[in-house]
């Protein structure tokens, strides 16, 4: 009997109980090379298997099939199979997570090859949820998924996984990419605060050498913090790695200068600077963001006026903020009122703007609920922090390292490292 | 009036023009400190020694009025001729550049004579000092170094003079000696512009001070005040000048005249003190003695205190030209004036719920638009809690709503905490991961 036929038979036979599946797994591992060598004959085999029942076997065969170099037409057939499999597959895939990841990656490569990244968004999302142990775990699929979301402009879908709090990370690279792409998606959705948080994570992440992701993230971090906060301080917090503290600035010179120019508060200077450095920003494909940063300066200046004035004519606003005409000033003010960034009324009859105080009184039920939920959330976080602290202070590796690094032991600590080194 | 505070260089010329026009009027009001057209002579008479020369030269440098400039230079020339500083002499002659006729030209013979004498004296001093040192007589060595200091000081070698004076320190036996050493060091440091030295020697002298010599105390206060002024610590400077006792008289006129104490102290105090402290100045009988010497400053402080800002600012404006000619104050005039004006604005708005900008502009002798700009800057700096109704030209005081502000702050802090903890947990996990990876590699 043809070895492949036999394998299919085995798969069909050994897919019910968990002990059978374990046996099947070892058989499949041995058959892996065989499968790879006959990759062209595999598609017909797949039709004999049911992805929801024979998930493990299906996975091995599919992986072998998809690993082989592939043309556009082949991809056309492979993508639906893989999609169907990902949607239907059962828990068995957890036995071979590497295989599953590789299938997902191939799928991503192929939809990109077909230039239809949107086809990969839904399956990868399903796959991600299936691989994930809990919502706190970061899987390698997170970054792939976000990349597809970015390419297909499905920012909203991407945002849905960014709302999860991620704590467990297996591979730093996944983490860097996850935060970087996540930041870009948030920028796309104009959630600048969240974008800032994500990019901040990249920039301050521990790293022994500088990497390209961090550099790119730092550039965007500068721009987003200008847009969001109207200022940027070049000094990184002291918990960031020394590599980042020392080198990041040197790689992002034009951006740092942009931030400095922004700090001077002169629109004309800023625009001139952007003009001279347009090519650099363009080649980093950050030009759009740079332009947003420039226009945020108008907003910032108008916001400052609300602190000092009760009423101000549109003409005066235009003069102070260096806009060309009262009409333009009116548009800006209107836009800002709409976005809830300032509270004001415009009197068109005499061209006056009356700035109001923030109407929020912090008395509504919603506000109380909001505060309450924040308290709950922070309490949960604190508990987590304490647990983590306890866990680390009981960690063998940590204790032996801490013991080694301390040159002189306190008398009480004296036996700790030795006890753990035995 | 508004322009005075912001502009520096070019405005000064205009001031001279003004001064020329109503000279008589001004002269009556300004006794000694007002000296553009007038009394370089009266001004110079307040000082003695090297500072007199330096102040004259400084005035000549700053002046663009040729007559006064030459007047100052002529007096400096005469003064130098009395001393032995040939270096300075050459400089002044170069500055005069023959404009004062033959009698104020280069006197080479005099220079050479002085230099020769100096050579001889130096040799003599050296021999004496060597003799003292071989004999190890402490007191004589101290005297020797001291003489050297005096010698160098007279010849304008300030660095050497300072070193010599400081060297006497090891041979000081009584506190009187130490104070003498400190006073000399302070004098030279002030001339050199090394104000950090001044501070340290003032504190050394204060430690050594056991007998209450009120003149020395007053001198030390002045020196400390000057040092603080130069270090831009105006409040401390004001305190020191205010503590200066009236015993100072003209004893310290090789550094500072009592008029200066009043001016420096008064301006620094106006710029930095609050109302209660200002009241204390007005009631301070010690300092009143000084203020009597410069009635403008006294009026100025009284006006400020009784909220007659217009007349106060007018006095300031009149004084400005002369203050810019002061060797110590000129750098600080702009800053002090700005601070005084800001304080006046803040004080003016403080008691009101709403202020009519037109009336306020009147009180400060400025335009409404200019006033609006100034107020805007102060509000942005959070120095005035108010908002401007630019339509009706009224300033409304703003009462911060504590409750809302607290809510805002709480929510913001919560958010920050949330974010920080999350990224902290993440980082620690990353570090843990990295560490595990290395541990695995080792295995």
Interface residues (C-beta under 8 A of the other chain):
Chain A: X165 X166 X167 X168 X169 X170 X171 X172 X175 X197 X200 X201 X204 X205 X206 X239 X304 X307 X308 X309 X310 X311 X312 X313 X316 X350 X352 X355 X357 X358 X360 X361 X362 X367 X371 X374 X375 X377 X378 X381 X382 X384 X385 X388 X392 X397 X398 X401
Chain B: X375 X376 X379 X380 X387 X388 X389 X390 X391 X392 X396 X401 X403 X404 X407 X410 X411 X414 X415 X417 X418 X419 X421 X422 X423 X424 X425 X426 X427 X428 X429 X430 X431 X432 X433 X434 X435 X436 X439
